[in-house]
Amino acid sequence: MRRTTVALDDRIYERVRDLARRSGRTFQECANELLRAGLDAATRSATRRKPLPVFDFGEPAVDLADRDALYELMDRE
């Protein structure tokens, strides 16, 4: 197991410490479990993303740079 130093927000530290006390486990065990769960969730959500569909609507019915023609078309619909 590797050792490292991590600077934790005080509130996060307190929550992990409280969880460790309540569950009768060490801070390290709880921190590893929480990090693993967070990484697993991030990996699952990244792999579940599907590409957005792409549609070909053909050529526009009006020159989109011509504001008056665009308004006229929108008023007809």
Helices and strands as residue ranges (DSSP letters): H 10-23, H 27-48, H 67-76
